[in-house]
Amino acid sequence: MSILPYIVGNWKMNGTRALLTEARSIDRASARYPKVQVALAPPFTLIHRLQEAVQTIGVGGQDCHAEESGAYTGDIAAPMLKDAGADFTIVGHSERRSMHGETDEIVSAKAEAALSAGLTVIVCVGETEAERDAGKAEAVVARQVEGSVPRSDEAAGRLSVAYEPVWAIGTGRVPSVDDVGAMHRSIRAKLVGIYGEAGQDIRILYGGS
């Protein structure tokens, strides 16, 4: 099975309706490259408008809650993302893990919720600078993959894993191609261990500096 390259732009807490013009430009450009899948994850407030503004690129959320509904002020449920026009969501981003204390267990529950809502999911993993310097990078990321990815029957076909080394974000340290390649091979081996041969077809992305 051929795996299409996947480029995802996470807008984080940036963007108003004025950026829809830029999104349309990205959409037109992506149409020239049918063998590359492009997607944007705008703020929640722009998902519906962005979905209506583009034709070829994917539109998704930056996070979702593990529950379908409830008294969770400020959160958004996966079915709400789907209803707004999203076709995927990111979960487990390093900023969510560090700033909001999200554990692998929470990330896994969010991933399962996304799949249940009919979304595809990008699960983020990555080690800190201290973990990298201590020689624990592969072990840490393997543990995150093990604890964070969804285990439902359809998971492998609707999952991507994004490796984002926390130590390369805003530190001036840039990972080498060898660093990234070695980690991707380690992640691939872990995914095959979890999903069997289906793990060979899961896309592994790189995110960071």
Z-matrix of the N, CA and C atoms (Angstrom, degrees):
N
C 1 1.465
C 2 1.521 1 109.96
N 3 1.336 2 116.94 1 128.56
C 4 1.456 3 121.85 2 177.79
C 5 1.528 4 109.73 3 -80.93
N 6 1.331 5 115.66 4 132.06
C 7 1.457 6 120.79 5 -179.29
C 8 1.519 7 108.93 6 -101.85
N 9 1.325 8 117.63 7 117.54
C 10 1.458 9 121.03 8 179.00
C 11 1.522 10 110.36 9 -69.64
N 12 1.335 11 117.65 10 137.54
C 13 1.467 12 119.58 11 170.90
C 14 1.525 13 109.88 12 -57.67
N 15 1.310 14 116.09 13 145.99
C 16 1.466 15 121.87 14 -173.81
C 17 1.524 16 107.80 15 -130.25
N 18 1.321 17 116.81 16 116.71
C 19 1.463 18 122.82 17 179.51
C 20 1.524 19 108.20 18 -113.86
N 21 1.322 20 116.67 19 120.67
C 22 1.462 21 121.56 20 -176.68
C 23 1.525 22 109.33 21 -122.73
N 24 1.320 23 116.46 22 126.09
C 25 1.456 24 121.70 23 176.14
C 26 1.516 25 110.39 24 -99.80
N 27 1.328 26 116.70 25 114.48
C 28 1.462 27 122.01 26 178.00
C 29 1.526 28 108.18 27 -95.06
N 30 1.316 29 116.98 28 111.50
C 31 1.467 30 120.91 29 -176.21
C 32 1.531 31 112.63 30 -80.68
N 33 1.326 32 116.90 31 -8.31
C 34 1.469 33 121.64 32 -179.85
C 35 1.540 34 110.17 33 51.77
N 36 1.337 35 118.00 34 -142.01
C 37 1.466 36 119.57 35 -177.71
C 38 1.532 37 109.66 36 -92.75
N 39 1.320 38 114.04 37 59.60
C 40 1.462 39 121.76 38 -179.43
C 41 1.520 40 109.05 39 -139.26
N 42 1.324 41 115.85 40 142.99
C 43 1.453 42 119.14 41 172.07
C 44 1.509 43 115.03 42 115.93
N 45 1.322 44 114.14 43 131.92
C 46 1.457 45 122.84 44 171.77
C 47 1.519 46 106.71 45 -125.08
N 48 1.313 47 117.30 46 -173.33
C 49 1.465 48 120.24 47 -178.64
C 50 1.523 49 112.49 48 -58.61
N 51 1.332 50 116.97 49 -23.90
C 52 1.465 51 119.91 50 179.75
C 53 1.530 52 112.00 51 -60.31
N 54 1.330 53 117.40 52 -25.70
C 55 1.463 54 120.67 53 -178.76
C 56 1.524 55 113.30 54 -79.81
N 57 1.316 56 117.81 55 -4.61
C 58 1.464 57 119.52 56 177.52
C 59 1.519 58 110.98 57 -62.64
N 60 1.327 59 117.22 58 -31.14
C 61 1.465 60 120.81 59 177.39
C 62 1.524 61 110.16 60 -62.83
N 63 1.328 62 116.09 61 -43.05
C 64 1.464 63 119.91 62 177.43
C 65 1.523 64 110.98 63 -64.95
N 66 1.321 65 116.76 64 -38.95
C 67 1.463 66 120.38 65 178.56
C 68 1.522 67 111.16 66 -62.28
N 69 1.318 68 116.96 67 -39.32
C 70 1.472 69 119.91 68 177.67
C 71 1.522 70 110.80 69 -63.95
N 72 1.325 71 116.92 70 -37.84
C 73 1.464 72 120.56 71 178.00
C 74 1.527 73 110.68 72 -64.76
N 75 1.328 74 116.76 73 -41.99
C 76 1.464 75 121.04 74 176.87
C 77 1.521 76 110.15 75 -62.52
N 78 1.311 77 116.08 76 -40.62
C 79 1.464 78 121.58 77 179.65
C 80 1.525 79 111.03 78 -61.99
N 81 1.326 80 116.85 79 -45.75
C 82 1.469 81 120.39 80 179.54
C 83 1.524 82 110.86 81 -64.32
N 84 1.316 83 116.51 82 -40.93
C 85 1.462 84 119.92 83 179.89
C 86 1.525 85 111.34 84 -65.63
N 87 1.318 86 116.87 85 -40.61
C 88 1.465 87 120.21 86 -177.60
C 89 1.519 88 112.03 87 -66.19
N 90 1.323 89 116.63 88 -27.07
C 91 1.464 90 120.35 89 179.73
C 92 1.526 91 111.74 90 -63.25
N 93 1.324 92 116.67 91 -20.78
C 94 1.467 93 120.28 92 179.94
C 95 1.526 94 112.06 93 -81.12
N 96 1.328 95 116.30 94 -7.35
C 97 1.465 96 120.45 95 -177.20
C 98 1.529 97 109.79 96 -127.25
N 99 1.330 98 117.10 97 74.27
C 100 1.466 99 120.33 98 -174.58
C 101 1.527 100 114.21 99 -65.45
N 102 1.332 101 117.63 100 -14.94
C 103 1.463 102 120.06 101 -179.62
C 104 1.529 103 112.26 102 -95.00
N 105 1.328 104 115.81 103 13.16
C 106 1.461 105 121.65 104 175.24
C 107 1.524 106 108.19 105 -128.63
N 108 1.317 107 117.88 106 129.71
C 109 1.460 108 121.68 107 177.31
C 110 1.522 109 109.01 108 -93.65
N 111 1.329 110 115.95 109 126.87
C 112 1.464 111 122.33 110 -178.39
C 113 1.522 112 108.94 111 -118.29
N 114 1.319 113 116.77 112 141.58
C 115 1.462 114 121.07 113 179.01
C 116 1.522 115 109.69 114 -147.59
N 117 1.318 116 115.48 115 156.07
C 118 1.457 117 122.47 116 176.27
C 119 1.520 118 109.65 117 -124.89
N 120 1.328 119 115.47 118 142.28
C 121 1.465 120 121.71 119 174.10
C 122 1.525 121 107.45 120 -118.13
N 123 1.333 122 117.25 121 89.10
C 124 1.459 123 121.04 122 -178.75
C 125 1.528 124 110.56 123 -82.42
N 126 1.324 125 118.10 124 175.23
C 127 1.465 126 119.60 125 169.89
C 128 1.527 127 109.84 126 -56.93
N 129 1.321 128 116.75 127 153.68
C 130 1.461 129 120.86 128 -177.60
C 131 1.527 130 112.18 129 -53.97
N 132 1.334 131 116.62 130 -34.34
C 133 1.466 132 121.17 131 -176.00
C 134 1.517 133 113.05 132 -65.58
N 135 1.340 134 117.54 133 -16.99
C 136 1.465 135 120.50 134 -176.79
C 137 1.520 136 113.94 135 -106.58
N 138 1.321 137 118.10 136 -4.55
C 139 1.464 138 119.47 137 -173.13
C 140 1.523 139 112.07 138 -56.90
N 141 1.324 140 117.44 139 -50.45
C 142 1.463 141 119.84 140 -176.40
C 143 1.523 142 111.40 141 -63.83
N 144 1.323 143 117.12 142 -46.48
C 145 1.465 144 120.18 143 -179.60
C 146 1.530 145 111.23 144 -64.38
N 147 1.312 146 116.41 145 -39.24
C 148 1.458 147 119.47 146 -179.88
C 149 1.520 148 111.21 147 -67.49
N 150 1.314 149 116.07 148 -40.85
C 151 1.465 150 119.80 149 178.85
C 152 1.524 151 111.00 150 -60.59
N 153 1.318 152 116.91 151 -36.40
C 154 1.464 153 120.94 152 178.42
C 155 1.521 154 112.39 153 -75.43
N 156 1.336 155 117.17 154 -22.98
C 157 1.465 156 121.21 155 -173.71
C 158 1.527 157 113.58 156 -87.14
N 159 1.335 158 117.93 157 -19.08
C 160 1.462 159 120.61 158 -174.08
C 161 1.524 160 110.92 159 -115.34
N 162 1.332 161 114.95 160 164.19
C 163 1.463 162 120.01 161 -177.28
C 164 1.524 163 113.62 162 -122.43
N 165 1.335 164 117.27 163 -32.55
C 166 1.463 165 118.91 164 -172.31
C 167 1.524 166 114.38 165 -113.62
N 168 1.320 167 118.46 166 -23.76
C 169 1.466 168 119.59 167 -175.33
C 170 1.526 169 111.50 168 -91.81
N 171 1.321 170 115.40 169 156.91
C 172 1.455 171 120.65 170 176.53
C 173 1.515 172 111.21 171 -80.74
N 174 1.313 173 115.69 172 156.33
C 175 1.464 174 121.89 173 178.92
C 176 1.526 175 107.64 174 -131.47
N 177 1.325 176 116.47 175 130.69
C 178 1.457 177 118.13 176 -176.89
C 179 1.508 178 114.00 177 -146.76
N 180 1.321 179 114.73 178 178.34
C 181 1.452 180 121.95 179 179.48
C 182 1.518 181 111.72 180 -96.25
N 183 1.323 182 115.43 181 162.10
C 184 1.460 183 121.70 182 179.28
C 185 1.531 184 112.08 183 -92.02
N 186 1.322 185 116.42 184 -10.62
C 187 1.460 186 121.23 185 -178.66
C 188 1.521 187 107.71 186 -174.77
N 189 1.305 188 117.14 187 165.81
C 190 1.463 189 121.31 188 170.58
C 191 1.522 190 108.29 189 -151.71
N 192 1.317 191 116.02 190 163.29
C 193 1.463 192 120.99 191 176.39
C 194 1.522 193 109.01 192 -86.59
N 195 1.311 194 116.07 193 157.12
C 196 1.463 195 120.75 194 179.33
C 197 1.523 196 112.75 195 -75.74
N 198 1.338 197 117.42 196 -21.18
C 199 1.462 198 121.29 197 -179.82
C 200 1.528 199 110.43 198 -96.67
N 201 1.331 200 115.89 199 154.65
C 202 1.463 201 120.91 200 -179.52
C 203 1.520 202 112.48 201 -75.77
N 204 1.317 203 116.89 202 -27.15
C 205 1.466 204 121.91 203 -179.52
C 206 1.523 205 107.73 204 -166.70
N 207 1.334 206 115.75 205 172.22
C 208 1.457 207 118.40 206 176.35
C 209 1.512 208 113.13 207 141.10
N 210 1.314 209 115.48 208 -174.98
C 211 1.465 210 122.26 209 -176.86
C 212 1.527 211 109.83 210 -87.34
N 213 1.319 212 115.25 211 74.22
C 214 1.462 213 122.25 212 -178.77
C 215 1.525 214 108.39 213 -127.34
N 216 1.316 215 115.41 214 77.92
C 217 1.456 216 121.64 215 -173.65
C 218 1.530 217 111.60 216 -56.17
N 219 1.315 218 115.24 217 129.13
C 220 1.457 219 121.18 218 176.93
C 221 1.511 220 114.84 219 88.08
N 222 1.334 221 118.20 220 -8.83
C 223 1.460 222 121.24 221 -179.97
C 224 1.521 223 110.76 222 -93.57
N 225 1.322 224 115.05 223 169.11
C 226 1.462 225 120.42 224 177.99
C 227 1.527 226 108.85 225 -135.08
N 228 1.317 227 115.89 226 136.29
C 229 1.461 228 121.33 227 -178.21
C 230 1.524 229 110.64 228 -88.14
N 231 1.326 230 115.84 229 153.42
C 232 1.458 231 120.72 230 179.24
C 233 1.528 232 112.52 231 -58.19
N 234 1.355 233 120.11 232 -42.09
C 235 1.466 234 118.74 233 177.25
C 236 1.529 235 112.92 234 -61.59
N 237 1.339 236 117.29 235 -29.64
C 238 1.463 237 120.19 236 176.43
C 239 1.528 238 110.76 237 -67.53
N 240 1.329 239 116.47 238 -40.32
C 241 1.460 240 120.01 239 176.23
C 242 1.522 241 110.41 240 -60.61
N 243 1.324 242 115.46 241 -46.25
C 244 1.463 243 120.45 242 179.20
C 245 1.520 244 110.74 243 -59.98
N 246 1.314 245 116.67 244 -43.36
C 247 1.459 246 121.64 245 -179.53
C 248 1.526 247 111.59 246 -64.72
N 249 1.330 248 116.95 247 -31.43
C 250 1.466 249 121.17 248 -179.66
C 251 1.525 250 112.49 249 -78.50
N 252 1.333 251 116.92 250 -11.02
C 253 1.457 252 120.24 251 178.20
C 254 1.513 253 114.90 252 113.96
N 255 1.327 254 117.87 253 2.90
C 256 1.467 255 120.57 254 178.90
C 257 1.518 256 110.80 255 -71.25
N 258 1.332 257 115.68 256 147.94
C 259 1.463 258 119.10 257 173.91
C 260 1.535 259 112.06 258 -115.35
N 261 1.335 260 116.84 259 -4.82
C 262 1.462 261 120.27 260 176.14
C 263 1.523 262 108.95 261 -153.45
N 264 1.325 263 115.26 262 171.04
C 265 1.461 264 119.94 263 169.19
C 266 1.519 265 109.77 264 -146.81
N 267 1.309 266 114.30 265 151.85
C 268 1.459 267 122.46 266 171.55
C 269 1.532 268 107.48 267 -88.71
N 270 1.320 269 117.61 268 142.92
C 271 1.471 270 121.36 269 170.24
C 272 1.525 271 108.54 270 -138.31
N 273 1.323 272 115.96 271 152.31
C 274 1.452 273 120.47 272 175.10
C 275 1.511 274 115.72 273 77.28
N 276 1.347 275 117.56 274 18.00
C 277 1.462 276 119.32 275 178.45
C 278 1.526 277 109.63 276 -56.17
N 279 1.324 278 116.84 277 147.91
C 280 1.469 279 120.55 278 -176.12
C 281 1.521 280 112.27 279 -57.83
N 282 1.327 281 117.24 280 -32.16
C 283 1.465 282 119.87 281 178.49
C 284 1.522 283 111.27 282 -70.02
N 285 1.311 284 117.29 283 -33.56
C 286 1.463 285 120.78 284 175.19
C 287 1.533 286 110.07 285 -70.21
N 288 1.312 287 116.13 286 -41.06
C 289 1.466 288 119.50 287 -179.57
C 290 1.528 289 111.15 288 -65.50
N 291 1.346 290 116.80 289 -43.47
C 292 1.468 291 119.66 290 -174.95
C 293 1.523 292 112.89 291 -82.35
N 294 1.328 293 118.03 292 -42.02
C 295 1.463 294 120.96 293 -174.83
C 296 1.523 295 113.26 294 -84.80
N 297 1.332 296 116.52 295 -26.01
C 298 1.463 297 120.28 296 -176.29
C 299 1.532 298 112.65 297 -116.24
N 300 1.314 299 116.63 298 5.42
C 301 1.459 300 120.37 299 175.43
C 302 1.513 301 114.90 300 65.24
N 303 1.330 302 117.46 301 30.88
C 304 1.465 303 119.62 302 -177.38
C 305 1.527 304 110.93 303 -76.33
N 306 1.309 305 115.69 304 127.83
C 307 1.457 306 122.74 305 179.23
C 308 1.524 307 110.21 306 -91.83
N 309 1.332 308 115.57 307 169.26
C 310 1.461 309 119.87 308 175.34
C 311 1.523 310 110.69 309 -57.34
N 312 1.315 311 117.06 310 -38.97
C 313 1.472 312 120.98 311 -179.66
C 314 1.524 313 111.04 312 -61.85
N 315 1.322 314 116.97 313 -42.63
C 316 1.469 315 120.78 314 178.04
C 317 1.520 316 110.19 315 -65.08
N 318 1.327 317 116.51 316 -44.02
C 319 1.466 318 120.63 317 -179.46
C 320 1.527 319 110.51 318 -61.33
N 321 1.316 320 117.14 319 -42.81
C 322 1.458 321 121.01 320 178.65
C 323 1.524 322 111.49 321 -61.86
N 324 1.328 323 116.77 322 -42.13
C 325 1.468 324 120.45 323 178.79
C 326 1.522 325 111.03 324 -64.05
N 327 1.317 326 116.83 325 -38.18
C 328 1.465 327 120.44 326 177.11
C 329 1.529 328 110.77 327 -65.83
N 330 1.330 329 116.11 328 -41.23
C 331 1.461 330 119.91 329 178.83
C 332 1.523 331 110.98 330 -62.18
N 333 1.317 332 117.05 331 -42.81
C 334 1.467 333 120.66 332 177.81
C 335 1.527 334 110.76 333 -63.35
N 336 1.333 335 116.75 334 -39.47
C 337 1.465 336 120.45 335 178.65
C 338 1.519 337 110.81 336 -63.37
N 339 1.322 338 116.47 337 -39.92
C 340 1.461 339 120.56 338 178.98
C 341 1.524 340 111.12 339 -63.00
N 342 1.320 341 116.52 340 -45.32
C 343 1.464 342 119.82 341 178.62
C 344 1.521 343 111.24 342 -62.70
N 345 1.317 344 116.66 343 -41.51
C 346 1.468 345 120.83 344 179.93
C 347 1.521 346 111.84 345 -62.55
N 348 1.333 347 116.17 346 -29.14
C 349 1.465 348 120.93 347 -179.94
C 350 1.524 349 112.46 348 -84.25
N 351 1.329 350 117.27 349 -2.35
C 352 1.458 351 120.39 350 179.43
C 353 1.513 352 114.34 351 91.15
N 354 1.326 353 117.16 352 13.80
C 355 1.457 354 121.61 353 177.78
C 356 1.525 355 110.16 354 -95.60
N 357 1.324 356 116.95 355 156.65
C 358 1.452 357 120.07 356 163.42
C 359 1.527 358 106.93 357 -88.60
N 360 1.330 359 116.70 358 166.20
C 361 1.463 360 118.35 359 -171.71
C 362 1.526 361 111.30 360 -139.02
N 363 1.327 362 114.94 361 141.83
C 364 1.463 363 122.52 362 173.28
C 365 1.526 364 107.14 363 -111.54
N 366 1.319 365 116.96 364 114.47
C 367 1.461 366 122.07 365 178.85
C 368 1.528 367 108.80 366 -97.37
N 369 1.326 368 116.50 367 124.11
C 370 1.466 369 121.78 368 -178.43
C 371 1.527 370 111.42 369 -95.34
N 372 1.328 371 115.06 370 139.56
C 373 1.463 372 121.63 371 176.18
C 374 1.523 373 108.47 372 -139.64
N 375 1.330 374 117.43 373 159.74
C 376 1.457 375 119.95 374 177.51
C 377 1.515 376 111.97 375 167.06
N 378 1.329 377 115.36 376 149.90
C 379 1.459 378 121.37 377 -176.80
C 380 1.528 379 111.55 378 -97.01
N 381 1.322 380 116.06 379 160.00
C 382 1.461 381 122.24 380 176.80
C 383 1.533 382 110.01 381 -83.96
N 384 1.329 383 114.90 382 171.56
C 385 1.465 384 120.22 383 178.00
C 386 1.529 385 110.83 384 -62.07
N 387 1.328 386 116.62 385 -42.88
C 388 1.465 387 120.27 386 -179.53
C 389 1.526 388 111.28 387 -62.90
N 390 1.327 389 116.56 388 -39.83
C 391 1.467 390 120.83 389 179.21
C 392 1.521 391 111.06 390 -67.89
N 393 1.326 392 117.17 391 -39.05
C 394 1.464 393 121.18 392 176.53
C 395 1.531 394 110.23 393 -63.46
N 396 1.334 395 116.79 394 -48.05
C 397 1.464 396 120.79 395 -177.45
C 398 1.526 397 112.34 396 -65.94
N 399 1.328 398 116.44 397 -26.01
C 400 1.469 399 120.67 398 178.98
C 401 1.525 400 112.47 399 -85.00
N 402 1.329 401 116.58 400 1.13
C 403 1.458 402 120.43 401 179.83
C 404 1.515 403 114.09 402 75.73
N 405 1.335 404 116.28 403 20.37
C 406 1.465 405 120.64 404 -176.02
C 407 1.526 406 113.39 405 -104.86
N 408 1.338 407 117.70 406 8.02
C 409 1.464 408 120.79 407 -170.78
C 410 1.526 409 112.95 408 -55.50
N 411 1.324 410 117.06 409 -53.09
C 412 1.463 411 119.40 410 -175.75
C 413 1.522 412 111.53 411 -65.45
N 414 1.317 413 117.18 412 -37.71
C 415 1.464 414 120.07 413 179.41
C 416 1.522 415 111.02 414 -66.32
N 417 1.331 416 116.42 415 -41.24
C 418 1.466 417 120.68 416 179.87
C 419 1.521 418 110.57 417 -64.37
N 420 1.319 419 116.59 418 -47.11
C 421 1.461 420 119.84 419 -177.63
C 422 1.525 421 110.88 420 -68.11
N 423 1.323 422 117.42 421 -38.35
C 424 1.469 423 119.92 422 176.71
C 425 1.522 424 110.60 423 -60.06
N 426 1.326 425 116.44 424 -40.75
C 427 1.467 426 120.36 425 178.09
C 428 1.529 427 110.93 426 -65.48
N 429 1.333 428 117.18 427 -39.05
C 430 1.462 429 120.32 428 177.77
C 431 1.526 430 111.15 429 -64.83
N 432 1.325 431 116.62 430 -43.74
C 433 1.466 432 119.79 431 178.16
C 434 1.524 433 109.55 432 -60.38
N 435 1.308 434 116.44 433 -49.00
C 436 1.470 435 121.45 434 -179.79
C 437 1.521 436 111.61 435 -55.51
N 438 1.328 437 116.94 436 -41.63
C 439 1.458 438 120.20 437 -174.72
C 440 1.506 439 115.61 438 -90.19
N 441 1.346 440 117.60 439 -14.82
C 442 1.465 441 120.14 440 -171.01
C 443 1.519 442 115.39 441 -106.61
N 444 1.325 443 118.38 442 -27.12
C 445 1.461 444 118.85 443 -174.78
C 446 1.525 445 110.79 444 -77.42
N 447 1.331 446 116.73 445 149.33
C 448 1.469 447 120.54 446 179.19
C 449 1.521 448 111.03 447 -72.26
N 450 1.321 449 116.30 448 154.39
C 451 1.470 450 121.00 449 -177.03
C 452 1.516 451 113.30 450 -117.49
N 453 1.319 452 118.58 451 5.44
C 454 1.463 453 119.93 452 179.77
C 455 1.527 454 110.21 453 -65.17
N 456 1.323 455 116.49 454 161.07
C 457 1.459 456 121.90 455 -171.48
C 458 1.525 457 113.13 456 -57.62
N 459 1.334 458 117.42 457 -36.92
C 460 1.461 459 120.58 458 -175.57
C 461 1.522 460 112.92 459 -91.07
N 462 1.327 461 117.71 460 4.59
C 463 1.465 462 121.42 461 -169.90
C 464 1.525 463 113.62 462 -59.97
N 465 1.321 464 117.59 463 -47.72
C 466 1.463 465 120.16 464 -172.52
C 467 1.520 466 112.49 465 -58.36
N 468 1.311 467 117.10 466 -36.99
C 469 1.459 468 120.50 467 -178.11
C 470 1.514 469 114.37 468 -77.37
N 471 1.331 470 117.35 469 -7.24
C 472 1.471 471 120.32 470 -176.63
C 473 1.524 472 111.97 471 -129.53
N 474 1.325 473 115.25 472 25.14
C 475 1.460 474 121.68 473 -174.41
C 476 1.519 475 111.23 474 -124.49
N 477 1.335 476 116.22 475 139.61
C 478 1.460 477 123.35 476 164.70
C 479 1.526 478 106.79 477 -125.52
N 480 1.314 479 116.44 478 152.19
C 481 1.465 480 121.54 479 176.21
C 482 1.521 481 108.19 480 -118.74
N 483 1.323 482 116.60 481 127.79
C 484 1.466 483 121.66 482 179.07
C 485 1.521 484 109.50 483 -107.33
N 486 1.323 485 115.83 484 120.74
C 487 1.462 486 120.90 485 175.44
C 488 1.520 487 108.46 486 -90.88
N 489 1.326 488 116.77 487 116.48
C 490 1.469 489 121.57 488 178.39
C 491 1.528 490 108.83 489 -127.06
N 492 1.333 491 117.43 490 98.08
C 493 1.464 492 119.70 491 -179.88
C 494 1.519 493 110.81 492 -66.90
N 495 1.310 494 116.62 493 115.74
C 496 1.462 495 121.37 494 -176.54
C 497 1.525 496 110.81 495 -60.49
N 498 1.324 497 117.20 496 -31.50
C 499 1.464 498 121.85 497 -177.60
C 500 1.528 499 112.70 498 -68.81
N 501 1.321 500 117.53 499 -14.02
C 502 1.464 501 120.67 500 -178.74
C 503 1.522 502 112.35 501 -99.07
N 504 1.321 503 117.16 502 3.90
C 505 1.463 504 120.46 503 -177.75
C 506 1.524 505 108.87 504 -101.92
N 507 1.333 506 116.10 505 107.59
C 508 1.459 507 121.50 506 175.86
C 509 1.514 508 115.37 507 73.09
N 510 1.344 509 117.95 508 17.10
C 511 1.463 510 120.44 509 -178.72
C 512 1.520 511 112.75 510 -107.17
N 513 1.328 512 117.00 511 -11.48
C 514 1.456 513 120.45 512 -174.97
C 515 1.514 514 112.85 513 85.33
N 516 1.321 515 117.13 514 -5.28
C 517 1.460 516 121.55 515 177.07
C 518 1.519 517 109.15 516 -95.45
N 519 1.309 518 115.65 517 127.19
C 520 1.461 519 120.77 518 -178.19
C 521 1.522 520 108.76 519 -113.36
N 522 1.321 521 118.73 520 126.93
C 523 1.463 522 120.07 521 179.64
C 524 1.519 523 111.18 522 -67.47
N 525 1.300 524 116.14 523 143.45
C 526 1.460 525 120.44 524 176.74
C 527 1.523 526 109.87 525 -79.95
N 528 1.316 527 115.10 526 165.46
C 529 1.464 528 119.79 527 175.46
C 530 1.529 529 109.55 528 -58.54
N 531 1.327 530 116.22 529 -37.81
C 532 1.467 531 120.00 530 179.04
C 533 1.529 532 111.60 531 -64.40
N 534 1.353 533 116.52 532 -40.99
C 535 1.468 534 120.48 533 177.56
C 536 1.524 535 110.65 534 -57.73
N 537 1.333 536 114.82 535 -50.24
C 538 1.462 537 120.39 536 -176.45
C 539 1.524 538 110.50 537 -67.20
N 540 1.337 539 116.18 538 -43.39
C 541 1.457 540 119.88 539 -179.80
C 542 1.516 541 112.60 540 -61.13
N 543 1.332 542 116.35 541 -42.28
C 544 1.464 543 120.11 542 179.48
C 545 1.521 544 110.97 543 -63.58
N 546 1.329 545 116.23 544 -41.64
C 547 1.462 546 118.78 545 179.64
C 548 1.518 547 111.26 546 -68.16
N 549 1.322 548 116.95 547 -39.65
C 550 1.461 549 119.18 548 178.58
C 551 1.529 550 110.89 549 -61.89
N 552 1.319 551 117.04 550 -39.26
C 553 1.470 552 119.49 551 177.54
C 554 1.522 553 110.93 552 -64.58
N 555 1.317 554 116.36 553 -39.45
C 556 1.466 555 120.04 554 177.99
C 557 1.525 556 111.13 555 -64.51
N 558 1.336 557 115.89 556 -42.79
C 559 1.469 558 120.13 557 178.30
C 560 1.524 559 110.38 558 -63.99
N 561 1.332 560 116.55 559 -42.50
C 562 1.470 561 120.15 560 179.50
C 563 1.523 562 110.51 561 -59.20
N 564 1.314 563 116.70 562 -44.80
C 565 1.463 564 119.86 563 179.97
C 566 1.526 565 110.65 564 -60.92
N 567 1.324 566 116.24 565 -39.41
C 568 1.464 567 119.93 566 179.38
C 569 1.520 568 110.69 567 -66.41
N 570 1.328 569 117.31 568 -42.09
C 571 1.466 570 120.90 569 -179.71
C 572 1.525 571 111.37 570 -64.66
N 573 1.320 572 116.77 571 -39.42
C 574 1.465 573 119.78 572 176.92
C 575 1.526 574 109.84 573 -65.47
N 576 1.319 575 116.60 574 -36.40
C 577 1.454 576 119.91 575 176.75
C 578 1.518 577 112.89 576 -63.77
N 579 1.327 578 116.35 577 -32.09
C 580 1.466 579 120.97 578 -179.07
C 581 1.522 580 111.95 579 -84.40
N 582 1.347 581 116.28 580 -46.22
C 583 1.466 582 121.05 581 -171.01
C 584 1.527 583 114.35 582 -107.38
N 585 1.320 584 118.10 583 -0.80
C 586 1.447 585 119.67 584 -175.48
C 587 1.519 586 110.43 585 72.43
N 588 1.323 587 117.03 586 -149.61
C 589 1.463 588 121.06 587 -176.89
C 590 1.523 589 112.73 588 -59.51
N 591 1.327 590 117.27 589 -27.21
C 592 1.467 591 120.17 590 178.26
C 593 1.524 592 111.23 591 -60.92
N 594 1.325 593 116.93 592 -24.23
C 595 1.455 594 120.59 593 178.50
C 596 1.511 595 113.80 594 -67.11
N 597 1.337 596 116.78 595 -18.53
C 598 1.465 597 120.41 596 177.94
C 599 1.526 598 112.03 597 -69.89
N 600 1.318 599 116.81 598 -23.17
C 601 1.464 600 120.77 599 -174.80
C 602 1.525 601 113.61 600 -99.74
N 603 1.326 602 117.58 601 0.70
C 604 1.467 603 120.55 602 178.63
C 605 1.524 604 109.03 603 -77.24
N 606 1.321 605 116.31 604 130.34
C 607 1.458 606 119.37 605 -179.59
C 608 1.528 607 110.80 606 -74.41
N 609 1.322 608 115.27 607 136.07
C 610 1.463 609 121.97 608 175.70
C 611 1.521 610 107.26 609 -114.25
N 612 1.320 611 116.14 610 120.98
C 613 1.459 612 122.32 611 -176.44
C 614 1.528 613 110.05 612 -105.33
N 615 1.330 614 115.33 613 164.88
C 616 1.464 615 120.74 614 171.96
C 617 1.517 616 108.34 615 -117.73
N 618 1.324 617 116.41 616 134.38
C 619 1.455 618 120.18 617 177.15
C 620 1.515 619 110.39 618 -133.74
N 621 1.322 620 117.24 619 134.59
C 622 1.453 621 120.36 620 179.17
C 623 1.506 622 111.61 621 145.57
N 624 1.319 623 116.10 622 -159.20
C 625 1.458 624 121.96 623 -177.71
C 626 1.524 625 110.45 624 -68.21
